Amino acid sequence: MTGRTLILGGVRSGKSRLAERLAHDSALPVTYVATAHAGDEEMRQRIAAHQRRRPPDWRLIEEPIALAGVIARASAPDRCLLVECLTLWLTNLLMKNDETGLSDETAALLNAVATAPGELILVGNETNLGVIPLDALTRRFCDLAGTLHQDLAARCDRVILTVAGLPLTVKTPDIQGGAA
């Protein structure tokens, strides 16, 4: 594995396990960047399941908002950085109801991803393959997630979509897809 990898998929599609396997297989020291906020019992259980799967030698950074700064500080040529999850990070920003902050953090993230040395694995939920949401906030979230994923895919060397636990390679260095 080399460079930047974006892994997208639905809930329980296998994207996290794939990302963890790729990080392990890199044979580099791994830093796991967690963006989740344990706001309720169900989310606490999800976080605990992820924690149980991680090897004890992986370094952990928890950052729900300032993701770009973490990537800039923690990435290194001899390190693998695994970021989980982009869509939780986007949700955290949307819930702050700060348009300037949302725009600034998104731009900073795109720059950090483009310039990060070493291995970078980004994980996000693909939200735009189903029905159109009924409310304006959810539609906005889906629009923002779709744009974010397109912008990140343009900056990544490899993009993988997971479906039913199976990785589908969408982009490799020799197959360059264009964003719509």
N, C-alpha and C positions, 0 to 999 in steps of 0.2 A: 504494500500500500504506500502511496506517496501523496503528499500535498494535502488538498482540502477535499473532504467528502461530505456531501449533504445526503442524509437518509430521511426519506419521507414515507409516511404510511398512515393508515387509519389506526384507531384505538385497538390495541391488542393484535397488531399486524406482525409483530416480531422485530420492529425497528430498533428497540432498545437492546435486545439480545444481540442483534447483528452488530450494532455499534460497539457494544462491549466486547464482542469477539474480535472485531477489527482492531480495537484498541489493544487488546491482549496480544493479538498476532503481530502487532507492530514491533514487539520486543523492546519498546522504549518505555521509560518511566511515564506513567499515565497520571494526568490531573483531570479529575472529573469535576465539571462545573455544573452545579445543580441550580435551576432557576425556580423550582417549585416553592410555593408557600403553603404550608400545612394549615389551611384554614378550617378544615373539618376532619372528622374521623376517617372518612373514606380516603381523603388525600393523604392523611397520615399513614394509612395502611399501604397505599401505593408507594409512598416514599420508603417505608420500611422494607417492602419487597425489593426495591432497587438497592437499598443498602445491604441487604443480605446477599445479593448476588455479586457485589463488588469485592474484588480481592483486597485484603487488608493493607497491602502496600501502595494502593492507589491514593494519591493525595486528593482531598476534597475541598472545593471552594463553593460556598453557597452564596449566590448573588441573584436576586430576583429582578433587578433593574439595570445596574451599570455593567452590562455584559461586555461591552466593547473594551472598557478599561481592564477587565479581568483578562480578556483574550490578549490584549496588548502586553500586560505585565507577565502573564503566566506562560505564554507560548515561547518556545525556544527550538532551535534546530535539532536538539537531541531529546525532544519531549513530544508526547502525544497528548493533545488536549481534546477531551470529549465533552461537548456541550449538550445538555439535556434539560430542558426542552425549549425550542424556539417559540412554539405557540403558547406555552405557559408564560414565557418572558413577555410576549406580545400582549397577552391578557393582563399581566401585571401592569404594563404601561398604560393600556386602555383604561383600566380601573382607576388610575390616578387622575384621569380627566384633565390632562395637561398636554394640549396639542403641540406646544413648542418642545416639551420634553420628549414626546413620542417621536417627533420629527428628528430632533437632535440625536437621540439614542439610536434610532434606526440608521441614520447616516453614519454615525460613529461605528456601529456594528459592521456595516458594509465595508467601511474603510479598514477596520481591524481584521476582518476576514481576508480581505485582498492583500494585506501586508504581513499577516502572521507567518513567522517561520515555523518549520517543523510540521508535524502531522496535526491536522485539525479535523475532527469529526463532529458534525452538527446534526442534531436530531429534531425533527418537527412533525407535527400531525398534518397530514394532507386533509384539508377540511372541505375542499371544493369538488368532491366527486358525488355528492348526494343531492338531496332536495334543497331548494332555496329556502333559507330561514325566513320566518315570518316577521321578526322584529328588526328594526333599523340597526341597533347595536350589533346584533349577531351578523347581519349582512355586512356591516362595516368591518367587523373582525375578519370575516371570510375574505373580503376584498383586500384588506391589509395583509393577511397571511398569504394570499395568492401572489400579491406583488412582492412581498418579502422573499418568498420562496423562489420566484423568478429571478430577482436580483441576486440572491445568494447562489443560485444555480449557475448564473453567468460568471461568478467569481470562483466557483469550485471546479476542480479537475474531474470529479466523479460525482454523479447523482444516482442514487439507488432508491427505487420505490419498493416497499415491502407489501406483499399481499399474502395472507394466510401463512405467514412464516417463511415465505419464499422471497428472496431478493431478486428484483428485476432491475438490471443495470440500464439506466436511461441515458446516461452520458459517461463516456470515458474520454481520456485525452485524445483518442483517435476518432471519436464520434462527438462532434460539437453541435449541440442543439441551440437553436435561437429562441429567445424569449418572445412571447406574443404580447 
